[in-house]
């Protein structure tokens, strides 16, 4: 991911960036030492993943998938 913006929001950080020309945002409680322009490796825990469309509507929610497999 190429970081385009680093936002500190209280107890979390939102990293804005791009992967394969697609926009992505990551919220984390970690305090990564990155700035705009940095390239970082992203590892996703699929049980905590939430996907949204371009209008901000949720497309997939990790809890839905967990409920389906239980």
Backbone bond lengths (Angstrom), bond angles and torsions (degrees), N, CA, C in turn:
res aa  C-N    CA-C-N  psi(-1)  N-CA   C-N-CA  omega(-1)  CA-C   N-CA-C  phi
1 X - - - 1.446 - - 1.524 107.49 -
2 X 1.309 115.56 136.40 1.458 120.55 172.36 1.523 107.66 -98.67
3 X 1.307 116.68 119.20 1.463 122.32 -176.86 1.525 109.78 -73.57
4 X 1.347 115.50 130.98 1.463 120.04 175.81 1.527 111.91 -110.17
5 X 1.346 116.80 -23.21 1.462 120.64 -179.74 1.516 109.03 -156.71
6 X 1.326 116.72 140.19 1.467 124.24 178.08 1.520 106.58 -120.07
7 X 1.348 117.47 113.45 1.466 121.90 -179.42 1.521 110.09 -113.50
8 X 1.321 116.97 125.39 1.455 120.88 172.98 1.519 107.36 -95.80
9 X 1.344 115.99 121.69 1.462 121.73 -176.96 1.526 109.28 -126.27
10 X 1.311 117.15 87.01 1.460 120.28 179.90 1.510 111.54 62.09
11 X 1.341 115.83 -114.38 1.463 119.95 -176.31 1.524 113.60 -91.41
12 X 1.327 117.75 7.06 1.463 119.48 179.43 1.526 110.95 -136.56
13 X 1.315 114.09 168.79 1.461 122.26 177.91 1.521 107.42 -125.54
14 X 1.323 116.84 137.53 1.458 121.28 173.32 1.522 107.11 -112.27
15 X 1.328 114.68 123.16 1.456 120.74 175.71 1.518 107.96 -103.60
16 X 1.308 116.16 125.25 1.461 122.41 175.35 1.520 106.12 -101.15
17 X 1.323 116.36 141.82 1.453 118.27 179.10 1.505 112.44 -171.11
18 X 1.323 114.84 -168.53 1.456 121.09 179.34 1.525 109.92 -131.94
19 X 1.331 113.89 145.84 1.459 122.77 173.30 1.523 105.91 -135.30
20 X 1.314 117.01 120.89 1.471 121.63 -179.44 1.530 111.22 50.60
21 X 1.320 116.25 45.83 1.468 123.97 178.90 1.523 114.22 64.94
22 X 1.325 117.93 15.36 1.465 122.32 175.24 1.523 108.52 -109.84
23 X 1.336 115.57 139.08 1.464 119.85 178.54 1.525 109.99 -75.74
24 X 1.316 115.36 142.69 1.457 121.61 -179.84 1.522 108.51 -143.76
25 X 1.330 115.65 145.70 1.466 121.24 173.69 1.517 107.90 -127.89
26 X 1.304 115.28 137.81 1.457 121.39 -179.66 1.519 108.45 -126.57
27 X 1.334 116.10 127.33 1.466 120.41 174.28 1.518 107.64 -105.36
28 X 1.315 115.89 132.90 1.458 121.09 -178.49 1.519 110.53 -143.82
29 X 1.321 115.75 153.10 1.465 120.11 173.92 1.528 110.27 -88.43
30 X 1.322 116.11 -8.19 1.471 120.87 175.65 1.528 108.93 -69.94
31 X 1.293 116.62 162.19 1.468 122.37 177.10 1.528 109.09 -115.94
32 X 1.339 116.87 74.23 1.468 118.85 -177.01 1.525 111.63 -66.25
33 X 1.307 115.50 142.72 1.459 121.82 179.07 1.529 108.24 -93.65
34 X 1.339 115.99 74.71 1.464 121.46 -178.71 1.520 109.38 -132.05
35 X 1.315 114.99 156.97 1.459 121.35 176.03 1.524 108.75 -134.81
36 X 1.311 116.02 167.97 1.464 121.39 179.02 1.522 109.64 -53.96
37 X 1.329 115.08 134.31 1.456 121.47 -179.56 1.517 113.50 100.06
38 X 1.339 117.06 -18.70 1.465 120.22 178.60 1.526 110.72 -71.15
39 X 1.321 116.29 146.15 1.463 122.14 172.08 1.518 107.57 -103.49
40 X 1.337 115.99 129.60 1.459 120.24 -178.70 1.524 109.91 -129.86
41 X 1.313 115.81 156.40 1.464 121.96 174.94 1.520 107.26 -91.42
42 X 1.319 116.39 133.73 1.459 121.59 -178.53 1.525 108.82 -115.75
43 X 1.321 116.05 127.93 1.458 122.41 175.28 1.522 106.50 -118.35
44 X 1.329 116.54 126.35 1.462 121.55 -173.51 1.522 110.36 -109.43
45 X 1.326 115.98 132.36 1.462 122.13 171.21 1.525 106.33 -85.37
46 X 1.333 118.75 109.38 1.467 120.47 -174.72 1.526 114.05 -61.36
47 X 1.324 118.46 -19.83 1.466 119.95 178.49 1.523 111.96 -77.86
48 X 1.327 116.75 -7.67 1.469 120.70 -179.92 1.524 112.30 -120.38
49 X 1.319 116.85 15.02 1.456 122.70 -174.58 1.527 111.42 -88.55
50 X 1.318 116.44 136.31 1.462 123.19 175.15 1.526 107.02 -130.54
51 X 1.321 117.43 129.37 1.464 121.68 -179.54 1.522 109.80 -114.84
52 X 1.344 115.50 138.00 1.458 122.07 -178.99 1.519 109.42 -126.28
53 X 1.336 116.71 151.20 1.460 119.66 175.23 1.525 109.16 -84.58
54 X 1.323 116.63 -177.93 1.465 120.42 -175.76 1.524 113.35 -68.24
55 X 1.342 117.54 -15.34 1.466 121.15 176.38 1.522 112.35 -91.51
56 X 1.338 116.54 0.77 1.456 120.38 179.92 1.516 114.07 86.87
57 X 1.328 116.69 6.27 1.466 120.67 178.22 1.525 109.35 -83.30
58 X 1.329 116.11 139.99 1.462 119.32 -178.34 1.527 110.60 -70.11
59 X 1.313 115.90 134.58 1.460 123.11 179.39 1.523 109.70 -103.47
60 X 1.314 116.73 -42.40 1.461 121.61 179.90 1.516 108.57 -146.60
61 X 1.313 115.13 141.41 1.455 121.80 -178.27 1.520 107.58 -129.40
62 X 1.300 117.25 130.49 1.465 121.54 -176.34 1.521 111.89 -55.44
63 X 1.312 118.43 -38.83 1.464 121.43 -178.61 1.524 111.25 -63.01
64 X 1.338 117.90 -33.40 1.463 121.22 177.66 1.520 110.29 -62.70
65 X 1.318 116.95 -44.29 1.459 121.82 -179.28 1.523 110.55 -65.77
66 X 1.327 117.05 -41.54 1.461 121.12 179.46 1.521 109.63 -63.26
67 X 1.335 117.48 -41.78 1.464 121.64 179.93 1.527 111.02 -64.00
68 X 1.333 117.46 -36.41 1.458 121.26 -179.25 1.521 112.12 -68.72
69 X 1.326 117.50 -30.45 1.459 120.67 -177.42 1.523 112.57 -90.12
70 X 1.325 117.56 -9.93 1.477 120.74 -178.25 1.514 111.43 -80.03
